[in-house]
Amino acid sequence: MSKLKLLALCVFAFCLGVFASEQPSGVPELPPGAIQNKARTACTTCHDAHIIVQQRLSKAAWGKEVDKMIKWGAIVNPSDRDALVEYFSTNFAPDKPAYVAQRSAPSKR
Ligand code: HEC
């Protein structure tokens, strides 16, 4: 094989790796629910859902969390605020099983 072909192959392999790693496969989805779409729009513009789904908070704590995010710039219609708090506190309450982080690197299963 010529050096040039080898180089081309390396570039190709590198690009494959880059594109493969760019797939958002490791990003968790917010759970289904009436307000899922609104939550996705309001809450995953600055950070992805990881930071949300790993929380286990009481309803009061979710209230504070959502209010804090609104103060920081999250766009939440005031009439949706309670529904969001309800949604997060039902799905991510302290009695839910602990969040298990997905590994993005191929794991040895
Ligand atoms: C204007 C940008 C922005 C929006 C929109 C936003 N957040 Fe955040 N959020 C942040 C920042 C900045 C942090 C701190 C990140 C860090 O510590 O790495 C954060 C952190 C968090 C955390 C981790 C705990 C904490 O307080 O640090 C949770 C949970 C969270 N956000 C939930 C939400 C929810 C729910 C929404 C939608 C209502 C939301 N965020 C919308 C900026 C935002």
Backbone and ligand atoms as CSV (ligand in chain L), in Angstrom:
chain,resi,resn,atom,element,x,y,z
A,1,MET,N,N,0.855,-1.201,0.000
A,1,MET,CA,C,0.000,0.000,0.000
A,1,MET,C,C,0.886,1.245,0.000
A,2,SER,N,N,0.522,2.224,-0.801
A,2,SER,CA,C,1.332,3.438,-0.837
A,2,SER,C,C,1.113,4.237,0.448
A,3,LYS,N,N,2.074,5.117,0.722
A,3,LYS,CA,C,1.972,5.928,1.943
A,3,LYS,C,C,0.718,6.805,1.889
A,4,LEU,N,N,0.417,7.258,0.672
A,4,LEU,CA,C,-0.725,8.160,0.530
A,4,LEU,C,C,-2.030,7.436,0.881
A,5,LYS,N,N,-2.145,6.212,0.367
A,5,LYS,CA,C,-3.358,5.440,0.649
A,5,LYS,C,C,-3.485,5.177,2.148
A,6,LEU,N,N,-2.344,4.893,2.747
A,6,LEU,CA,C,-2.340,4.621,4.181
A,6,LEU,C,C,-2.805,5.859,4.948
A,7,LEU,N,N,-2.293,7.006,4.498
A,7,LEU,CA,C,-2.659,8.267,5.140
A,7,LEU,C,C,-4.164,8.511,4.993
A,8,ALA,N,N,-4.665,8.284,3.770
A,8,ALA,CA,C,-6.091,8.494,3.506
A,8,ALA,C,C,-6.921,7.594,4.421
A,9,LEU,N,N,-6.469,6.374,4.572
A,9,LEU,CA,C,-7.174,5.416,5.415
A,9,LEU,C,C,-7.209,5.901,6.876
A,10,CYS,N,N,-6.084,6.439,7.322
A,10,CYS,CA,C,-6.008,6.941,8.690
A,10,CYS,C,C,-6.971,8.103,8.894
A,11,VAL,N,N,-6.994,9.024,7.920
A,11,VAL,CA,C,-7.875,10.184,8.014
A,11,VAL,C,C,-9.324,9.697,8.080
A,12,PHE,N,N,-9.646,8.732,7.227
A,12,PHE,CA,C,-10.991,8.177,7.163
A,12,PHE,C,C,-11.385,7.556,8.512
A,13,ALA,N,N,-10.461,6.762,9.044
A,13,ALA,CA,C,-10.735,6.091,10.313
A,13,ALA,C,C,-10.920,7.116,11.423
A,14,PHE,N,N,-10.099,8.164,11.374
A,14,PHE,CA,C,-10.190,9.215,12.387
A,14,PHE,C,C,-11.560,9.886,12.330
A,15,CYS,N,N,-11.984,10.201,11.087
A,15,CYS,CA,C,-13.274,10.871,10.926
A,15,CYS,C,C,-14.409,9.979,11.437
A,16,LEU,N,N,-14.346,8.717,11.124
A,16,LEU,CA,C,-15.363,7.780,11.612
A,16,LEU,C,C,-15.459,7.859,13.134
A,17,GLY,N,N,-14.306,7.862,13.774
A,17,GLY,CA,C,-14.254,7.920,15.230
A,17,GLY,C,C,-14.890,9.195,15.742
A,18,VAL,N,N,-14.555,10.301,15.093
A,18,VAL,CA,C,-15.091,11.599,15.522
A,18,VAL,C,C,-16.607,11.612,15.386
A,19,PHE,N,N,-17.093,11.135,14.220
A,19,PHE,CA,C,-18.542,11.180,14.005
A,19,PHE,C,C,-19.262,10.238,14.955
A,20,ALA,N,N,-18.661,9.077,15.179
A,20,ALA,CA,C,-19.296,8.118,16.063
A,20,ALA,C,C,-19.415,8.702,17.468
A,21,SER,N,N,-18.368,9.410,17.900
A,21,SER,CA,C,-18.388,9.928,19.269
A,21,SER,C,C,-19.310,11.136,19.384
A,22,GLU,N,N,-19.684,11.708,18.241
A,22,GLU,CA,C,-20.558,12.875,18.319
A,22,GLU,C,C,-22.027,12.494,18.441
A,23,GLN,N,N,-22.334,11.244,18.248
A,23,GLN,CA,C,-23.725,10.848,18.373
A,23,GLN,C,C,-24.166,10.971,19.822
A,24,PRO,N,N,-25.303,11.584,20.040
A,24,PRO,CA,C,-25.711,11.849,21.410
A,24,PRO,C,C,-26.287,10.619,22.077
A,25,SER,N,N,-25.643,9.472,21.867
A,25,SER,CA,C,-26.211,8.226,22.366
A,25,SER,C,C,-26.208,8.171,23.890
A,26,GLY,N,N,-25.268,8.873,24.522
A,26,GLY,CA,C,-25.171,8.782,25.969
A,26,GLY,C,C,-26.039,9.783,26.705
A,27,VAL,N,N,-26.764,10.613,25.949
A,27,VAL,CA,C,-27.573,11.641,26.602
A,27,VAL,C,C,-28.949,11.086,26.950
A,28,PRO,N,N,-29.293,11.065,28.220
A,28,PRO,CA,C,-30.583,10.499,28.603
A,28,PRO,C,C,-31.743,11.385,28.143
A,29,GLU,N,N,-32.870,10.774,27.919
A,29,GLU,CA,C,-34.080,11.480,27.496
A,29,GLU,C,C,-34.912,11.751,28.740
A,30,LEU,N,N,-35.605,12.867,28.751
A,30,LEU,CA,C,-36.527,13.132,29.854
A,30,LEU,C,C,-37.688,12.149,29.752
A,31,PRO,N,N,-38.230,11.717,30.872
A,31,PRO,CA,C,-39.291,10.698,30.838
A,31,PRO,C,C,-40.552,11.221,30.159
A,32,PRO,N,N,-41.335,10.309,29.571
A,32,PRO,CA,C,-42.571,10.725,28.922
A,32,PRO,C,C,-43.533,11.341,29.925
A,33,GLY,N,N,-44.352,12.231,29.454
A,33,GLY,CA,C,-45.311,12.890,30.325
A,33,GLY,C,C,-45.911,14.056,29.571
A,34,ALA,N,N,-47.004,14.585,30.116
A,34,ALA,CA,C,-47.723,15.649,29.433
A,34,ALA,C,C,-46.840,16.859,29.175
A,35,ILE,N,N,-45.874,17.060,30.050
A,35,ILE,CA,C,-45.084,18.280,29.955
A,35,ILE,C,C,-43.658,18.007,29.463
A,36,GLN,N,N,-43.457,16.784,28.962
A,36,GLN,CA,C,-42.113,16.388,28.522
A,36,GLN,C,C,-41.519,17.365,27.494
A,37,ASN,N,N,-42.329,17.731,26.490
A,37,ASN,CA,C,-41.801,18.612,25.447
A,37,ASN,C,C,-41.420,19.976,25.990
A,38,LYS,N,N,-42.283,20.497,26.849
A,38,LYS,CA,C,-41.995,21.806,27.430
A,38,LYS,C,C,-40.755,21.730,28.308
A,39,ALA,N,N,-40.637,20.619,29.053
A,39,ALA,CA,C,-39.478,20.457,29.921
A,39,ALA,C,C,-38.204,20.395,29.072
A,40,ARG,N,N,-38.303,19.689,27.954
A,40,ARG,CA,C,-37.128,19.562,27.099
A,40,ARG,C,C,-36.718,20.938,26.570
A,41,THR,N,N,-37.715,21.702,26.130
A,41,THR,CA,C,-37.409,23.023,25.587
A,41,THR,C,C,-36.871,23.951,26.670
A,42,ALA,N,N,-37.515,23.934,27.822
A,42,ALA,CA,C,-37.137,24.894,28.865
A,42,ALA,C,C,-35.862,24.496,29.590
A,43,CYS,N,N,-35.584,23.200,29.665
A,43,CYS,CA,C,-34.555,22.748,30.598
A,43,CYS,C,C,-33.332,22.135,29.947
A,44,THR,N,N,-33.321,21.965,28.639
A,44,THR,CA,C,-32.110,21.349,28.066
A,44,THR,C,C,-31.432,22.277,27.056
A,45,THR,N,N,-31.672,23.570,27.202
A,45,THR,CA,C,-30.981,24.508,26.315
A,45,THR,C,C,-29.592,24.847,26.846
A,46,CYS,N,N,-29.450,24.882,28.165
A,46,CYS,CA,C,-28.137,25.238,28.731
A,46,CYS,C,C,-27.328,23.995,29.085
A,47,HIS,N,N,-27.977,22.972,29.495
A,47,HIS,CA,C,-27.307,21.715,29.840
A,47,HIS,C,C,-28.200,20.592,29.336
A,48,ASP,N,N,-27.649,19.382,29.183
A,48,ASP,CA,C,-28.507,18.295,28.731
A,48,ASP,C,C,-29.236,17.679,29.925
A,49,ALA,N,N,-29.980,16.613,29.652
A,49,ALA,CA,C,-30.862,16.063,30.685
A,49,ALA,C,C,-30.115,15.291,31.773
A,50,HIS,N,N,-28.840,14.991,31.541
A,50,HIS,CA,C,-28.051,14.276,32.556
A,50,HIS,C,C,-28.214,14.869,33.949
A,51,ILE,N,N,-28.002,16.174,33.980
A,51,ILE,CA,C,-27.950,16.887,35.255
A,51,ILE,C,C,-29.309,16.846,35.954
A,52,ILE,N,N,-30.351,16.607,35.168
A,52,ILE,CA,C,-31.700,16.545,35.737
A,52,ILE,C,C,-32.022,15.126,36.205
A,53,VAL,N,N,-31.789,14.142,35.313
A,53,VAL,CA,C,-32.232,12.774,35.632
A,53,VAL,C,C,-31.426,12.122,36.753
A,54,GLN,N,N,-30.268,12.714,37.079
A,54,GLN,CA,C,-29.499,12.109,38.165
A,54,GLN,C,C,-29.916,12.640,39.538
A,55,GLN,N,N,-30.827,13.606,39.560
A,55,GLN,CA,C,-31.267,14.172,40.840
A,55,GLN,C,C,-32.301,13.277,41.511
A,56,ARG,N,N,-32.302,13.273,42.819
A,56,ARG,CA,C,-33.376,12.637,43.596
A,56,ARG,C,C,-33.781,13.657,44.647
A,57,LEU,N,N,-34.810,14.435,44.335
A,57,LEU,CA,C,-35.173,15.547,45.209
A,57,LEU,C,C,-36.633,15.470,45.645
A,58,SER,N,N,-36.898,16.052,46.799
A,58,SER,CA,C,-38.281,16.173,47.266
A,58,SER,C,C,-38.995,17.205,46.414
A,59,LYS,N,N,-40.318,17.247,46.561
A,59,LYS,CA,C,-41.087,18.199,45.783
A,59,LYS,C,C,-40.673,19.637,46.104
A,60,ALA,N,N,-40.444,19.904,47.389
A,60,ALA,CA,C,-40.042,21.259,47.781
A,60,ALA,C,C,-38.705,21.626,47.147
A,61,ALA,N,N,-37.802,20.653,47.140
A,61,ALA,CA,C,-36.479,20.922,46.568
A,61,ALA,C,C,-36.577,21.133,45.061
A,62,TRP,N,N,-37.468,20.379,44.399
A,62,TRP,CA,C,-37.664,20.589,42.954
A,62,TRP,C,C,-38.223,21.969,42.686
A,63,GLY,N,N,-39.130,22.410,43.586
A,63,GLY,CA,C,-39.673,23.756,43.451
A,63,GLY,C,C,-38.568,24.791,43.473
A,64,LYS,N,N,-37.658,24.648,44.442
A,64,LYS,CA,C,-36.530,25.583,44.544
A,64,LYS,C,C,-35.645,25.493,43.305
A,65,GLU,N,N,-35.429,24.255,42.854
A,65,GLU,CA,C,-34.549,24.029,41.704
A,65,GLU,C,C,-35.112,24.724,40.458
A,66,VAL,N,N,-36.393,24.482,40.205
A,66,VAL,CA,C,-37.016,25.077,39.019
A,66,VAL,C,C,-37.009,26.605,39.134
A,67,ASP,N,N,-37.329,27.113,40.324
A,67,ASP,CA,C,-37.310,28.566,40.498
A,67,ASP,C,C,-35.913,29.134,40.281
A,68,LYS,N,N,-34.906,28.394,40.753
A,68,LYS,CA,C,-33.524,28.853,40.567
A,68,LYS,C,C,-33.181,28.913,39.081
A,69,MET,N,N,-33.598,27.868,38.349
A,69,MET,CA,C,-33.300,27.832,36.914
A,69,MET,C,C,-34.027,28.966,36.187
A,70,ILE,N,N,-35.236,29.277,36.650
A,70,ILE,CA,C,-35.971,30.385,36.032
A,70,ILE,C,C,-35.215,31.695,36.298
A,71,LYS,N,N,-34.724,31.831,37.522
A,71,LYS,CA,C,-33.949,33.026,37.857
A,71,LYS,C,C,-32.692,33.113,36.992
A,72,TRP,N,N,-32.148,31.946,36.677
A,72,TRP,CA,C,-30.923,31.911,35.868
A,72,TRP,C,C,-31.203,32.094,34.382
A,73,GLY,N,N,-32.486,32.069,34.002
A,73,GLY,CA,C,-32.787,32.343,32.598
A,73,GLY,C,C,-33.631,31.306,31.883
A,74,ALA,N,N,-34.054,30.241,32.576
A,74,ALA,CA,C,-34.920,29.257,31.921
A,74,ALA,C,C,-36.253,29.920,31.581
A,75,ILE,N,N,-36.726,29.654,30.376
A,75,ILE,CA,C,-37.986,30.268,29.950
A,75,ILE,C,C,-39.127,29.314,30.255
A,76,VAL,N,N,-39.822,29.607,31.343
A,76,VAL,CA,C,-40.934,28.761,31.789
A,76,VAL,C,C,-42.154,29.657,31.953
A,77,ASN,N,N,-43.214,29.291,31.285
A,77,ASN,CA,C,-44.474,30.014,31.453
A,77,ASN,C,C,-44.928,29.818,32.908
A,78,PRO,N,N,-45.242,30.905,33.627
A,78,PRO,CA,C,-45.629,30.771,35.037
A,78,PRO,C,C,-46.724,29.724,35.256
A,79,SER,N,N,-47.611,29.547,34.257
A,79,SER,CA,C,-48.688,28.576,34.430
A,79,SER,C,C,-48.180,27.134,34.282
A,80,ASP,N,N,-46.945,26.971,33.793
A,80,ASP,CA,C,-46.372,25.623,33.659
A,80,ASP,C,C,-45.475,25.258,34.829
A,81,ARG,N,N,-45.188,26.231,35.662
A,81,ARG,CA,C,-44.193,26.019,36.719
A,81,ARG,C,C,-44.580,24.853,37.637
A,82,ASP,N,N,-45.836,24.845,38.113
A,82,ASP,CA,C,-46.264,23.800,39.044
A,82,ASP,C,C,-46.274,22.424,38.384
A,83,ALA,N,N,-46.689,22.392,37.109
A,83,ALA,CA,C,-46.724,21.118,36.397
A,83,ALA,C,C,-45.305,20.573,36.230
A,84,LEU,N,N,-44.355,21.459,35.978
A,84,LEU,CA,C,-42.956,21.028,35.851
A,84,LEU,C,C,-42.449,20.450,37.171
A,85,VAL,N,N,-42.739,21.165,38.256
A,85,VAL,CA,C,-42.296,20.699,39.570
A,85,VAL,C,C,-42.910,19.338,39.869
A,86,GLU,N,N,-44.202,19.201,39.541
A,86,GLU,CA,C,-44.906,17.937,39.739
A,86,GLU,C,C,-44.235,16.820,38.921
A,87,TYR,N,N,-43.964,17.123,37.676
A,87,TYR,CA,C,-43.352,16.163,36.740
A,87,TYR,C,C,-41.975,15.711,37.234
A,88,PHE,N,N,-41.154,16.658,37.628
A,88,PHE,CA,C,-39.815,16.281,38.098
A,88,PHE,C,C,-39.883,15.552,39.426
A,89,SER,N,N,-40.779,15.997,40.304
A,89,SER,CA,C,-40.790,15.374,41.621
A,89,SER,C,C,-41.448,13.996,41.586
A,90,THR,N,N,-42.269,13.724,40.568
A,90,THR,CA,C,-42.802,12.361,40.457
A,90,THR,C,C,-41.742,11.435,39.881
A,91,ASN,N,N,-41.008,11.924,38.888
A,91,ASN,CA,C,-40.037,11.064,38.214
A,91,ASN,C,C,-38.703,10.945,38.952
A,92,PHE,N,N,-38.339,12.005,39.654
A,92,PHE,CA,C,-37.014,12.018,40.289
A,92,PHE,C,C,-37.116,12.344,41.766
A,93,ALA,N,N,-37.881,11.505,42.454
A,93,ALA,CA,C,-38.072,11.644,43.893
A,93,ALA,C,C,-37.015,10.824,44.631
A,94,PRO,N,N,-36.805,11.130,45.906
A,94,PRO,CA,C,-35.773,10.415,46.672
A,94,PRO,C,C,-36.023,8.908,46.757
A,95,ASP,N,N,-37.274,8.452,46.577
A,95,ASP,CA,C,-37.528,7.012,46.699
A,95,ASP,C,C,-37.318,6.259,45.381
A,96,LYS,N,N,-36.898,6.966,44.336
A,96,LYS,CA,C,-36.607,6.294,43.066
A,96,LYS,C,C,-35.222,5.663,43.134
A,97,PRO,N,N,-35.024,4.572,42.374
A,97,PRO,CA,C,-33.694,3.958,42.373
A,97,PRO,C,C,-32.637,4.944,41.885
A,98,ALA,N,N,-31.444,4.784,42.406
A,98,ALA,CA,C,-30.358,5.701,42.059
A,98,ALA,C,C,-30.090,5.677,40.563
A,99,TYR,N,N,-29.714,6.805,40.045
A,99,TYR,CA,C,-29.388,6.942,38.633
A,99,TYR,C,C,-28.110,6.182,38.316
A,100,VAL,N,N,-28.145,5.395,37.243
A,100,VAL,CA,C,-26.942,4.695,36.817
A,100,VAL,C,C,-26.437,5.350,35.536
A,101,ALA,N,N,-25.288,5.946,35.619
A,101,ALA,CA,C,-24.742,6.664,34.468
A,101,ALA,C,C,-24.405,5.692,33.351
A,102,GLN,N,N,-24.778,6.086,32.142
A,102,GLN,CA,C,-24.428,5.279,30.981
A,102,GLN,C,C,-23.013,5.620,30.571
A,103,ARG,N,N,-22.233,4.623,30.229
A,103,ARG,CA,C,-20.866,4.894,29.794
A,103,ARG,C,C,-20.870,5.109,28.286
A,104,SER,N,N,-20.169,6.137,27.861
A,104,SER,CA,C,-20.132,6.385,26.423
A,104,SER,C,C,-19.076,5.507,25.761
A,105,ALA,N,N,-18.050,5.117,26.503
A,105,ALA,CA,C,-17.025,4.245,25.921
A,105,ALA,C,C,-17.566,2.826,25.889
A,106,PRO,N,N,-17.196,2.069,24.874
A,106,PRO,CA,C,-17.646,0.681,24.808
A,106,PRO,C,C,-17.214,-0.051,26.072
A,107,SER,N,N,-18.148,-0.658,26.753
A,107,SER,CA,C,-17.784,-1.290,28.014
A,107,SER,C,C,-17.561,-2.776,27.815
A,108,LYS,N,N,-16.826,-3.374,28.739
A,108,LYS,CA,C,-16.600,-4.815,28.681
A,108,LYS,C,C,-17.742,-5.465,29.445
A,109,ARG,N,N,-18.771,-5.852,28.756
A,109,ARG,CA,C,-19.934,-6.388,29.445
A,109,ARG,C,C,-19.749,-7.837,29.810
L,1,HEC,C1,C,-30.211,29.682,31.384
L,1,HEC,C2,C,-29.568,28.392,31.392
L,1,HEC,C3,C,-30.294,27.263,32.106
L,1,HEC,C4,C,-31.552,26.772,31.861
L,1,HEC,C5,C,-32.515,27.208,30.784
L,1,HEC,C6,C,-31.766,25.709,32.816
L,1,HEC,N1,N,-30.650,25.521,33.593
L,1,HEC,FE1,FE,-30.373,24.087,34.983
L,1,HEC,N2,N,-28.494,24.749,35.309
L,1,HEC,C7,C,-27.912,25.829,34.665
L,1,HEC,C8,C,-26.560,25.985,35.162
L,1,HEC,C9,C,-25.572,27.048,34.699
L,1,HEC,C10,C,-26.371,24.964,36.107
L,1,HEC,C11,C,-25.135,24.667,36.901
L,1,HEC,C12,C,-24.354,23.726,36.022
L,1,HEC,C13,C,-23.198,23.132,36.683
L,1,HEC,O1,O,-23.084,23.184,37.912
L,1,HEC,O2,O,-22.399,22.552,35.928
L,1,HEC,C14,C,-27.595,24.209,36.172
L,1,HEC,C15,C,-27.787,23.113,36.995
L,1,HEC,C16,C,-28.948,22.406,37.098
L,1,HEC,C17,C,-29.168,21.299,38.002
L,1,HEC,C18,C,-28.145,20.688,38.954
L,1,HEC,C19,C,-28.302,21.182,40.343
L,1,HEC,C20,C,-27.871,22.613,40.479
L,1,HEC,O3,O,-28.692,23.373,40.988
L,1,HEC,O4,O,-26.734,22.965,40.109
L,1,HEC,C21,C,-30.448,20.894,37.827
L,1,HEC,C22,C,-31.178,19.782,38.555
L,1,HEC,C23,C,-31.025,21.739,36.817
L,1,HEC,N3,N,-30.087,22.629,36.371
L,1,HEC,C24,C,-32.333,21.640,36.388
L,1,HEC,C25,C,-32.905,22.464,35.424
L,1,HEC,C26,C,-34.294,22.434,35.086
L,1,HEC,C27,C,-35.324,21.489,35.684
L,1,HEC,C28,C,-34.487,23.378,34.119
L,1,HEC,C29,C,-35.794,23.766,33.455
L,1,HEC,C30,C,-36.787,24.343,34.334
L,1,HEC,C31,C,-33.188,24.009,33.870
L,1,HEC,N4,N,-32.271,23.436,34.696
L,1,HEC,C32,C,-32.953,25.000,32.934
L,1,HEC,C33,C,-28.480,26.612,33.711
L,1,HEC,C34,C,-29.731,26.467,33.192
